[in-house]
Amino acid sequence: MGSPVRRWPAALALVLLLAGCGESVDRTLPPPVWQTPSPTAPAPLSPKEAKGRYLAIVAPYNTALEALEEALKAGKPWRTCRDLARTVAVTSATHAEQLRTTVWPAAVQAPVTALLKENDVALRHWKLAAEATSAEALMREIRAAAAHDGGEQANKVRATLGLPVYQES
């Protein structure tokens, strides 16, 4: 065993360390918080990208709407028209979501917001048309949806993007 003289400095160091006289530690600070980097927002589309994106988004809706209009003009049975109205409702909901989630150039944001506001009103009627239980209910909801077709707002979006006014085929 070692001599008492050699153990004394080691024992003193241990006592001082345990008593808090050793290295100073600030116990008032909270433990460090690991921060994850904040996700960066995607950049707005370029004007050229925005044109293509807008046309791609609205094409299925426009196609479904034209099919319904043709069926109505041709006097197709109301149940057939109801099925086409259901397709319009689905494509309207899809294109609204895509319009909302796209990061548009600054100049296009306000017209797109106005278009979406009008589309939301029309969409409620398209959904009711899709569930109509009579020809009268179907036509009532189609007329209500058509009153909020967003044509004026869509043309503002198109003009802002440098696209021609929409022409039905």
Disulfide bonds with the S-S distance in Angstrom:
none
